[in-house]
Amino acid sequence: MPHKFTVGQAVALAPGVLRSAAAGEYEIRCLIPAPDSDPRDPRYRIKNVSEKHERVAYESELMLSRRSEAAFS
């Protein structure tokens, strides 16, 4: 299945019960193929401006941000 989002797009990360994540927008940094266990849910490497590290998130955990341009420009 093709990715819904593209590199550089601004997205919001859905809050997770077992995940602590910075609030605000994330930027798509890299597209990662979907795992064999669920080929309909590709993954992305994402980055928030207030965090030093990148995260990996499934497409089902992401929503298009109100602002679709890059967060780091």
N, C-alpha and C positions, 0 to 999 in steps of 0.2 A: 504494500500500500504506500503511495507517495506521502511525503510529509505535508502537513497542512500549513506550517509556518516556514519562513525563510530566514537565513542568516541575517542578523541585523535588526530583525523585527522586535518590537517591545511587547512583552507578554506579562501576564499576571500568573503567579503560582497559587493554585488552590491550597487553602490551609489544610494541613494534615494533622491528624490526632497524634501520630508518633514522630512528627517532624517539626523541629523548630527552624524557622526560616525568617530571613529579614523581610520586613514589610516593604511594599512598593513594587516597582517594575523590575523586570529582568529582561536582559537582552539575549536573544538566541545567538550563541557563539558557534555552534557546530551541530550538524545533523548526524544522528547515529541510527543505523539500521534497527528495525524492530527485532526483538528477540524471537527465536524460533517458537517459544512457548506462546507468544501472542503476536502474530505477524500484523495484526490490525492496529497495534499501538506503538508506533515508532517513538524513539527517544531523542532527546535534545540535550546538549550541553548548554547551560544557561548561567548568566552572571548578573548579580545585583551590584549596583554601584557601592553600596555600603559594606559589602563583604569582600574579603581578599581572595576567596576561593571560588571556583566554579562548582556547579551542581549538575547532576544528571536527573532529568525529569521525563516522565512519559507524557505523550501528547494529551492523554486523558486528564492530566493534572494541570494543563495550561489553558489559559483563556487569552484571547487577543486583548491587549491593553487599549485603553481609550486613545492612546497615542501609539501609532504603529511604527514610527520611525525609531532609530536606534537610541538607546538610553545613554550611550557613551560618546555621542558626537559633540 
